[in-house]
Amino acid sequence: MTDRDDLASHYATGHLLDRIKQGCAALGLAPPMEPDVFAPVDEFHIGGRAATVPFIDALQVTKDSRVLDLGCGLGGPARYVAAQTGAHVTGIDLTEEFIDTAKALTEWTGLTERVHLLMGSVMGLPFEDRSMDAAYMIHVGMNIPDKAGLTREVARVLKPGGRFAIYDVMQIGVGDMAYPAPWASEADQSALATPELYEDALTDAGFDLQDRIDRTGFARDFFANLAAAQTRANGSPPLGLHLVMGETTALKLRNMVSHIHTGLIAPIELHARLPTD
Ligand SMILES: C[S@@+](CC[C@H](N)C(=O)[O-])C[C@H]1O[C@@H](n2cnc3c(N)ncnc32)[C@H](O)[C@@H]1O
């Protein structure tokens, strides 16, 4: 089985775009639409848009930046960066259904000039050396066993002084994770690693480490608020991550949240920068 097939068996449902269209119809939405309306479904990581905002701020992107989104999923963070900063963002992802859906949402939100999306692996980036000003990766490293190879590839395509930010679920305790989780149906699809392993990969690839931020407190509040909102609403909203995670959404979230509470895993941001020449 290829990486792509294996990942598709976890991430793809074959009906995602139709489900999003149905969600839009239920909310009375039709193109052209504001990118923000998709935030409940196109930000596939702990904390959604609320996590993306401070994470992206730290990258110091300007309208002249060329930015790379590694494992862009449905493209929510990429559209957010382009809409907020005017930068040109390229998103790459291995899951064909996500890229097809991301392209449709980008068209509906009128951002095709500034958001370019393509299918491919972050382990072999189809970009020139020193062609990007900044890169970020949100909740993707849990599917990437070779962190050293990944960080070398990002270092290759970034310009000197380029910033690289990672927001991943990392292993901080001892024990075994229960699956399914949002990023893996089974243990052999998961490549959880410690923050120290990521940091070693970054420094070996030539990055200077700038910051490590543990988002556990934020995550606990986020999931408590989410549970309360779902109880109040008596069910799932028309647009939400259940459209992406499918029938096992509740179990995937329960497994992840319980391991955050026991201290086995934590959502962590790492910020790094290449030296200037
Ligand atoms: C949990 S989703 C996060 C998506 C997006 N970053 C976000 O925050 O909304 C993980 C994504 O990583 C992608 N992915 C995993 N391994 C990859 C690889 N080797 N190359 C490209 N994308 C990959 C998956 O297809 C999936 O879209």
Ligand as a Chemical Component Dictionary entry (heavy atoms), coordinates in Angstrom:
data_LIG
# 
_chem_comp.id                   LIG 
_chem_comp.type                 NON-POLYMER 
_chem_comp.pdbx_formal_charge   0 
_chem_comp.three_letter_code    LIG 
# 
loop_
_chem_comp_atom.comp_id 
_chem_comp_atom.atom_id 
_chem_comp_atom.alt_atom_id 
_chem_comp_atom.type_symbol 
_chem_comp_atom.charge 
_chem_comp_atom.model_Cartn_x 
_chem_comp_atom.model_Cartn_y 
_chem_comp_atom.model_Cartn_z 
_chem_comp_atom.pdbx_ordinal 
LIG C1  C1  C 0  -5.440 16.453 10.520 1  
LIG S1  S1  S 1  -5.321 16.960 8.843  2  
LIG C2  C2  C 0  -4.843 18.684 9.016  3  
LIG C3  C3  C 0  -5.171 19.483 7.784  4  
LIG C4  C4  C 0  -4.815 20.978 7.854  5  
LIG N1  N1  N 0  -3.410 21.182 8.114  6  
LIG C5  C5  C 0  -5.643 21.698 8.876  7  
LIG O1  O1  O 0  -5.115 22.006 9.952  8  
LIG O2  O2  O -1 -6.812 21.958 8.616  9  
LIG C6  C6  C 0  -3.790 16.194 8.330  10 
LIG C7  C7  C 0  -3.498 16.379 6.872  11 
LIG O3  O3  O 0  -2.165 15.971 6.583  12 
LIG C8  C8  C 0  -2.160 15.427 5.279  13 
LIG N2  N2  N 0  -0.923 14.631 5.142  14 
LIG C9  C9  C 0  -0.497 13.613 5.908  15 
LIG N3  N3  N 0  0.692  13.146 5.455  16 
LIG C10 C10 C 0  1.021  13.889 4.385  17 
LIG C11 C11 C 0  2.132  13.903 3.474  18 
LIG N4  N4  N 0  3.128  13.034 3.571  19 
LIG N5  N5  N 0  2.133  14.847 2.512  20 
LIG C12 C12 C 0  1.111  15.726 2.375  21 
LIG N6  N6  N 0  0.040  15.751 3.195  22 
LIG C13 C13 C 0  -0.011 14.847 4.183  23 
LIG C14 C14 C 0  -3.451 14.625 5.246  24 
LIG O4  O4  O 0  -3.837 14.311 3.945  25 
LIG C15 C15 C 0  -4.395 15.587 5.941  26 
LIG O5  O5  O 0  -4.987 16.465 5.040  27 
# 
loop_
_chem_comp_bond.comp_id 
_chem_comp_bond.atom_id_1 
_chem_comp_bond.atom_id_2 
_chem_comp_bond.value_order 
_chem_comp_bond.pdbx_ordinal 
LIG C1  S1  SING 1  
LIG S1  C2  SING 2  
LIG S1  C6  SING 3  
LIG C2  C3  SING 4  
LIG C3  C4  SING 5  
LIG C4  N1  SING 6  
LIG C4  C5  SING 7  
LIG C5  O1  DOUB 8  
LIG C5  O2  SING 9  
LIG C6  C7  SING 10 
LIG C7  O3  SING 11 
LIG C7  C15 SING 12 
LIG O3  C8  SING 13 
LIG C8  N2  SING 14 
LIG C8  C14 SING 15 
LIG N2  C9  SING 16 
LIG N2  C13 SING 17 
LIG C9  N3  DOUB 18 
LIG N3  C10 SING 19 
LIG C10 C11 SING 20 
LIG C10 C13 DOUB 21 
LIG C11 N4  SING 22 
LIG C11 N5  DOUB 23 
LIG N5  C12 SING 24 
LIG C12 N6  DOUB 25 
LIG N6  C13 SING 26 
LIG C14 O4  SING 27 
LIG C14 C15 SING 28 
LIG C15 O5  SING 29 
# 
